[in-house]
Amino acid sequence: MTYQAVVLEDDAQAASTIVSRIEQSPYASELSVAHVTSAQELAVHFADAGRPDILFADIELGEGEASGIQSVRKLVPFGCGTQVIYITGYAEYCVSVYETEHVYLLLKPVDQMTFNKALKRAISNLQTRQEQMLAVSFKNQTTLVPFEDICYVESRLRKVIVHTADESFETYATLADMITALPASFLRCHKSFLVNMDLIVRMEAGELTVRSGEVIPVGQRYREEVKGKLATYFGMLRGGR
């Protein structure tokens, strides 16, 4: 798999050094690299290409420019998955970077061994995140949907629809396929529905309400099984699974 990386650096020589470090790392073949020189260019790149997998962000971007930290705060929300590696020549930023989610802080000049450690951690995080996602393919496009974002899965004819709080994704599959692909926190509650038990906010006879506000039916034949599994699951959560 190829990961998308962006280098945010206003100094051409410094940017060249970062790209060289990437090319000399053990992960060079796994990375596609783009370079932007300002917060404005970074915002445009995000709008055009989406958030990258890895962002190498210089902190000081020149007089009058938003800092790398400000750019990350604006464009890289907590939990979005982008692995931020800050690079700076100023040790005083060691505290400020903790205002944002990041994986590493590198101080210039950066040696190859330390750079490799930062990149290894970022890629390891990306791989772990991918293991916690469902790949939904439809019309030659594959979307990775984090398990934790999936409220419920619905079966309609030959398709299933994966519902999050904000979006829905279709794919040709069966609920049996989804049960195999999803973790144990997903419960079959109806012949046409799976529900994420972690996102259930209300349980009533014959229906479950998830955090998005949607109501999921519980089929008559599934009610006793659902009741038992929910009691066991939430008992495990209270006991610290």
C-alpha positions in Angstrom: 0.0 0.0 0.0 1.2 3.5 -0.8 0.8 6.2 1.9 0.3 9.9 0.9 2.7 12.3 2.6 2.9 16.1 2.5 5.8 18.2 3.5 4.9 21.7 4.8 8.2 23.7 4.7 8.8 27.2 3.4 12.6 26.8 3.1 13.5 25.0 -0.2 16.8 23.5 1.2 15.1 22.3 4.4 12.3 20.7 2.3 14.8 19.0 0.0 16.5 17.6 3.1 13.2 16.2 4.4 12.4 14.6 1.0 15.9 13.1 0.9 15.4 11.6 4.4 12.2 10.1 3.2 13.9 8.6 0.1 16.7 7.2 2.2 14.3 5.6 4.8 13.3 2.0 4.7 9.8 3.2 3.9 10.6 5.1 0.7 8.7 2.7 -1.6 5.6 3.0 0.6 5.3 6.8 0.3 4.1 9.3 -2.3 5.3 12.8 -1.4 4.0 16.3 -2.1 5.5 19.6 -1.0 3.8 22.8 -0.1 5.4 26.0 1.2 2.7 27.8 3.2 -0.5 27.3 5.3 -2.5 28.5 2.3 -1.0 26.0 0.0 -1.6 23.3 2.5 -5.3 24.2 2.8 -5.6 24.1 -1.0 -3.9 20.7 -1.1 -6.2 19.3 1.6 -9.2 20.6 -0.3 -8.1 19.1 -3.6 -6.5 15.8 -2.4 -8.0 15.2 1.0 -6.1 14.8 4.2 -2.8 12.9 3.7 -1.7 9.9 5.7 1.4 11.7 7.0 2.1 15.4 7.4 5.7 16.6 8.0 5.0 20.1 9.3 7.6 22.8 9.9 6.5 25.1 12.8 8.0 28.5 11.8 6.8 29.3 8.3 8.0 32.9 8.0 6.8 36.3 9.0 3.1 36.8 8.5 2.4 33.1 7.9 0.3 30.9 10.1 2.5 28.5 12.0 2.6 24.7 11.4 0.8 24.2 14.7 -2.0 26.6 13.7 -2.4 24.8 10.4 -2.6 21.4 12.1 -5.1 22.7 14.6 -7.3 24.0 11.7 -6.9 21.2 9.2 -6.1 18.0 11.2 -8.8 17.4 13.9 -8.2 14.9 16.6 -8.9 11.3 15.5 -8.9 12.0 11.8 -6.0 9.6 11.2 -3.3 11.9 9.7 0.0 11.3 11.4 1.7 14.6 12.1 5.4 14.8 12.4 6.6 18.3 13.5 10.0 19.4 12.4 11.6 22.6 13.9 14.8 24.2 14.7 13.5 25.7 18.0 13.4 23.6 21.1 10.9 26.0 22.8 8.1 24.5 20.7 8.4 21.2 22.5 5.5 22.2 24.7 3.4 24.0 22.2 3.0 21.0 19.9 1.0 19.2 22.5 -1.9 21.6 21.7 -2.5 19.3 18.7 -2.4 15.6 18.0 0.9 14.5 16.6 3.2 11.4 16.5 6.7 12.9 16.8 8.7 16.2 17.1 12.0 16.3 15.3 14.6 19.0 16.0 16.7 20.2 13.1 19.2 19.1 12.0 17.5 15.7 11.8 19.6 12.7 11.5 18.5 9.7 9.4 18.1 7.3 12.3 15.8 9.6 14.3 13.8 10.4 11.2 13.4 6.7 10.5 12.0 6.2 14.1 9.4 8.9 13.6 8.4 7.5 10.2 8.2 3.9 11.6 5.9 5.1 14.4 3.6 7.0 11.9 3.3 4.0 9.6 2.7 1.6 12.5 -0.1 3.8 13.6 -1.6 3.9 10.1 -1.4 0.1 9.9 -3.1 -0.3 13.2 -5.8 2.1 12.1 -6.4 0.2 8.9 -6.9 -3.0 10.9 -9.7 -1.2 12.7 -11.5 -0.2 9.5 -14.0 -1.7 7.1 -13.2 -1.6 3.4 -16.4 -0.7 1.5 -16.1 -1.1 -2.2 -18.6 0.2 -4.8 -18.2 1.2 -8.4 -14.4 0.9 -8.5 -14.0 3.0 -5.3 -13.0 1.7 -1.9 -13.7 3.7 1.3 -12.1 2.8 4.6 -14.7 3.3 7.4 -13.5 3.1 11.0 -15.4 0.5 12.9 -16.1 3.0 15.7 -17.9 5.3 13.3 -20.3 2.7 12.0 -23.7 3.0 13.7 -25.4 0.1 11.9 -25.4 -2.0 8.8 -28.5 -2.6 6.7 -29.2 -5.3 4.1 -31.2 -4.4 1.0 -31.6 -7.0 -1.7 -28.1 -7.8 -2.9 -26.4 -4.8 -1.2 -25.6 -3.7 2.3 -25.5 -0.1 3.4 -23.0 0.9 6.0 -24.4 3.8 8.0 -22.3 6.3 10.0 -23.7 9.3 11.8 -22.9 11.5 8.7 -22.7 9.2 5.7 -23.8 5.9 4.2 -21.8 3.6 1.9 -23.2 0.9 -0.3 -21.5 -2.3 -1.3 -22.4 -5.7 -2.8 -22.3 -8.1 0.1 -24.4 -9.9 2.6 -24.9 -9.5 6.4 -23.0 -12.7 6.8 -20.0 -11.1 5.0 -20.2 -8.1 7.3 -20.4 -10.3 10.5 -17.1 -11.9 9.4 -15.5 -8.5 8.7 -16.7 -6.6 11.7 -15.6 -7.0 15.4 -17.6 -8.6 18.1 -19.2 -5.3 19.1 -21.6 -5.7 16.2 -24.8 -7.5 16.9 -27.3 -9.0 14.5 -30.7 -7.7 15.8 -32.9 -8.3 12.7 -32.7 -10.3 9.5 -31.7 -7.1 7.8 -29.7 -5.2 10.4 -26.5 -5.3 12.4 -26.0 -2.7 15.1 -22.8 -1.4 16.8 -23.4 -2.1 20.5 -20.9 0.6 21.4 -23.2 3.3 19.9 -26.5 2.2 21.4 -28.0 4.9 23.6 -31.5 3.5 24.3 -33.0 0.0 24.4 -36.7 -0.6 24.2 -38.9 -3.5 23.3 -38.5 -4.1 19.6 -36.0 -1.3 18.9 -32.6 0.1 19.6 -31.6 3.8 19.3 -28.1 4.6 18.3 -26.1 7.8 18.9 -27.0 9.3 15.5 -30.7 9.2 16.7 -31.7 6.5 14.2 -33.9 3.7 15.5 -33.0 0.1 14.5 -35.7 -2.6 14.7 -35.2 -5.8 16.7 -36.8 -8.7 15.0 -39.1 -11.0 17.0 -36.9 -14.0 16.5 -33.8 -12.1 17.7 -35.2 -10.5 20.8 -34.2 -13.0 23.5 -30.7 -13.4 21.9 -30.2 -9.6 21.6 -31.3 -9.1 25.2 -28.8 -11.7 26.5 -25.9 -10.5 24.3 -26.5 -6.9 25.3 -26.6 -7.8 29.0 -23.3 -9.7 28.6 -21.6 -7.1 26.5 -22.4 -4.1 28.8 -21.6 -6.2 31.8 -18.1 -6.8 30.3 -17.8 -3.1 29.7 -18.6 -2.2 33.3 -16.1 -4.8 34.4 -13.4 -3.5 32.2 -13.0 -5.8 29.2 
